[in-house]
Amino acid sequence: MRLRFRQLQAFHAVIESGTATGAAEALGISQPGISNLLTELERQTGLKLFERLHGRLVPTPEAEMMHREIDTVVRGLDHVTQTVVDLQNKQAGQLQVASQHSMSFGFVPQAIAEFAKSRPDMNISFQSQYSSKIQEWVLSGLFEIGICEMPMLYDTLHVYPLSVETRIALHPDNPLAANDVLTPAALQNEPFVVMGPDHITQRRLRDAFEQAGVPLNARIHSHLFKNLLAFVKEGMCVALLDRFGVEFDYDNRFVTRRFDPPIMMEMAVITSATRPLSQLGKEFLELLLNKLQPYKADGTPITRAK
């Protein structure tokens, strides 16, 4: 089986946009062209890749698996193409940053905006993704700097670790909002919206409740801190969240309180250990570490792990 890259590119664009029209606009080809490429791909693979639902193309489980495998390849070619364009246009440089989701809605864009003020010709590549994918992207050279959650999956990355204390988020009408600090005993009757069972904050939250001898009422499970906060805003649940997800959300439908015992989220800024940082990357890394310093729970300087 010899799959053409254009087929994979069209397939990737449809999943990213959700429609053939959006994919056509992204790739600069006609909608029938996208449809033909998908038809060829389904015929060659023998797989049904999409179902149509309310005008959108919904990927099948087989398509989701294929997308995970080709995502880095397609983004890699896009990265090469952009680099060639930058060289042709003599761009002043490109900042390449990838971040886990909760920091991508406020903290990292704010840091990039501050950095870009004195660099009007700088080209910026920024993506948010799950932490394992961010490590893969930095390892492969798609991005120079990544911000992710631990644990580290590769030993060829430079790691600047930091522990960030989490917070309990709850609706302001909740009577428990009158407390400055909340404990498992105080929260034993409160429904929680929690991350998946494999997430470190979920495991540590369960451990804290078990050690206190009270049940954890996990009513809703989701996969992004932003999703958890959305349920809190509706007054359905309380949630344990990282500070980046709440401090850059200015909605008045939630408040945060400290949790005792404190639960830390282990995070890291990462760069490749096998290729040098660009001068632009070095300068942004310094700014980023300075802006992250106040979040480090123990107050010690953020330094590269040995």
N, C-alpha and C positions, 0 to 999 in steps of 0.2 A: 504494500500500500504506500503510494507516494502522495502525501498531502501537500498541497501548495500553500505557501505562507499567506497568500492573499485570502484564501479560504479561512485560515485560522484568524487572520486579522479581522475579517468581516464577522466571524463568529464571536470574537472577543468584543468587538464594538457593539454588537447587538445586546450582549449580556450587560455591558456597562451602561448602555442607554435605555434598554428595555423595548426599543422599537426599531424597525428596519429604517424608518425615516431618520431617526436620530443617528443610527450607524452610518447611513449614507452621507449625512451632513458632516459627521466626524471624519470620514475617509475621503470625502470629496468625490464620490461616485453616485450613480443613480440608485434609486430604491430597487428597481428591477435587477440591477447589477448585484446588490446585496442579496436579494432573494435567490438569484441564480447560484451565487457562491455557496449559500447555505444548502440549497438543494443538492449541489455537487458533493458537499461535505457529508450530508446525510446518506447519499447514495454510496459514496466510497466507504464510509464507516459502517454502514448498515444499522445506524442508530437513529432513533427519533430524538431530536435535540431540543425541540421547542413545542409548547402548546400555546394556542392563542386564547387569551383571557382578557375580556373587556378592552380590546384594542391593543393589548401589550403581548409581547412574546415572552412567555414564562419558560425558563430553562428546565428541562427534565433533570432528574438526579444524575443521569449519565453526563449531561451537559455541564452540570456543576462540577463534576469530577474532572472533566476535560479542561474546564476553565482554570481550575487550580493549577493544573500542570502547565498550561501554555501562558499563564499570566506574565511570568517573569520574562519569557521569550519575547512576547509581543511588546511589553514595556521596554525591554532591552533594545529592540530595534528602534522604537520611538525615541529612546534616549540617544542612540547613535545619530539618528536623523537630526534631532535638535542640536546636537553638538556640531554637526557639519554646518547647519544653518548659522549657528553662532559664530563659527570660524569664518564663514563667508561674509557675515555682516560685521565682523570685527567687534563683537560684543565685548564689554569690559570684563565679563566673567559670569559664571553661573553658580548660584548658591543651590545646593542639592540637599534637602532635608526631608526626612520621613519621621512621622510621629505616631505613637499609639493614639487611639481615638480621643480620649478625654482631654488631652492637651491640645488637640487640633482645633478646638472650637474657640479658643481665646488666647491661651498662654503663648503657643508657638507663633501664630499669626502676629500677635503683638510684638514679640521679640524680632521677628523678621521685618515688620514695619519699621521698628526703631533702627534696625541695622541698615535698612534700605534708604533711609532719609539722606544719608551722605553719599549714596551710591546710586544715582538716578539711572545709570545705564546698565545696572546689574540685572541679569536674567535669573529668574527664580523658579526652581522646580520643587514643589511641596506636595506630599501625599500623606494621607493617614491610612493606617492599616493595622491588622493584628500584629502583636509583638514578634511572633515567630517569623512572619513574612518580612518585617522590618529588618530583622537580623540577616535574613537571606539577601535582601536587597543591598544592604551595606557590604556584606561579604562579597557579593558578585560585582560590586562597583556601580550599581545603578544609582545609589545615593552615597554621598560622602559622610553625612552625619545622621544618626538615628537616635530616637528616644523611645525606649521600650520598657516593658516590664520584665523582671527576672522570671525564670532562670535563663542563663545564657546557654545557647545550644551549640556554639562553636568556640573553639579556642584560638581562632585567628582574628579576634576582634580586640581592640583596645576598649576597656570598660571603665567608665566613671560612675561608680554606684552611689545611690543615695536612698535612704529610707524616708518615706513621707507618711506622716500620721494621717489616718483616715478620720472622717467625721460621720456622725449620724445626721441624716437629713430627714426632716419631718414637716408636715404642713403646719403653718403658724397657728391654725385653730386647734391643733392637738394640745390637750392640757399639759403634756410632757414638755412642751416648749418653754414652760416656766422654769425648768431646770437648766443649770449651766453645764452639768455633766450627767450623762445617762449611763446606767449599768444594766447588765442582763436582768437583774431582779426587777428594775423599773420597767423594762421593755418586754417582760415575759408574756404579756397579753396582747402585744402589738403585732399585727401582721407585717411581715417583711417582704420586700421585693429584693431578690438576691441574684448574684452572678451564678454561672454554672458551677457544679460541684467541684470541678477541677481548678477553679480560680483560687489563688492563694487567699484573697480576702474572705471568700466564702468559707474556706476550710478553717481559717483562724477565728471567724465569727462563731462558727459551730463549736469550736474548741472552747471559746470563752463562755458560751452558754452551758456547755457540758460541765466545765469546771465549777461553774456557779450553781450547778444542780437545778437549772430551770430549762424548760423547753424553748427551742427556737421555732417560732411560727412562720415558716417560709411559705408564703401564700403564692408568690409569683416568682418565676425564674426568667431571666433574660440574659443577654450576652454583651450589652454595652452599658457603661455607667450612665450615658445620656438617656437610655431607655428607662433605667431605674429611677432617675430623677423625674421623668415624665409622669410616672405613677405616683410619686410622692406629691407632685404638684396637684394631682387630682384628689388628694386626700385618701387614697386607697391604702397606702402602706408607708412604712418608714424604710430607710435604706442606709447601708454603710457605703460611703462614697469617698473617692480620693479628692483631695482639695482642689485639684485643677478643674474637675468637672463642675464644682459648685461655686468657686470664687470668681469665675468668669461668666457666670449665668446670673443676670440681674433681674430675673423674674421674682416678684414678691410673694409667690405662692409656696415658698419653702424657706425654712431656716435651718441652721446647722448647730449641732452641739457636740462637744467632745464625748468620747466613749471611754469608759473605764471598765476593764483594762484597755490601754491603748493598743490599737491594731495598726501595724505598719504595712505599707505597700512598698515592696522592694522594686526599685526602678534603676535605670542606667542610661547614660548617654554613651553611644558607641560610635567608633570609627574603625576603619580597616587597619589591621596590624601588618598587612602585606603591601600596602601602597600608601605613599605620603599624601597628606592633606594639601589641597591647594592653599595659597595664601589667603584667599577669601574664606575658605573653610576654617583655617586656623583662627582668623579674626572673629568669625561668628561663633565658633566653639568657645572662645574666651568670654564673649558676651553672654552666651547661653548658660555657661556654668555660673557666672556671676548672678544672673537672674534666678537661677535655681537654688542658689545658696540659702536664701531665707526659708526654703521649704524643707531643708534637711533637718530631720528630727533632732539629731544630737548636736547640731550647731557646728560640728567640725568641718574644716574646709573640704570641698569636693575634690578629690584627687584620683588619678588613674590607679586602678587596682594593679598590684604586682603580678 
